[in-house]
Amino acid sequence: MNDRDGLIEATIAFIGEIKDKTPGRDVENWLNDIHGPGSPVYEDLAHRVQQGVKQGWAANVEITGRHYRRSRLLEPCERSHYFSLTTVYMDSQASVLNLDQFTERDHRFRGDYHLHPYGEFNLVVPLSASAELMGPLGWRHAGWTAPAPGSHHYPEARGGALIAFFLLPSGRISYDIEAPAAN
């Protein structure tokens, strides 16, 4: 079994535990309490997804340059309990033209605005010491976010590079939604 297949199989085993849970605040807290950083599940999946990015088979399709990449590793299927598996690489520092004009936590990078019809389970793997991803409960350094069904947002990172490994019920994500007007 190659590393990509190993990540997929390990994730499918984990999905067996979450397949009947509805993403949202309570599930996000549960995920971080039971399967957060330091737990066998988090550490295994985080290591495997980092290997995928290093080896070039995960988060390898450029969206707006090397600092924002994405790839779907598995389409929804019976074996995955109809979840899709997608990796995203975001680097808030690499997207800045003049690094001398800010501290690393000042700059935020926003990805593509989108909607989660059925919610999302999202493993956050920081690659930079201060990298964080915005989730429903605020900034998350390492651990899980779980946007609820019907939620919509910009994926937003600050503090450097991270990987978001997201598990989507039925593979549902929609970019066909208008972002709110800027303030």
Secondary structure, DSSP 8 states (H G I E B T S, - for coil): --HHHHHHHHHHHHHHHHTT---SHHHHHHHHHHHSTTSHHHHHHHHHHHHHHHHTSSS-EESSSTTEEEEEEE---GGGTTEEEEEEEEETTTT-S-GGGS-TTT-EEE---EEETT--EEEEEESSTT-EEEETTEEESSEEE---TTEEE--EEESSEEEEEEEEETT--B--S------
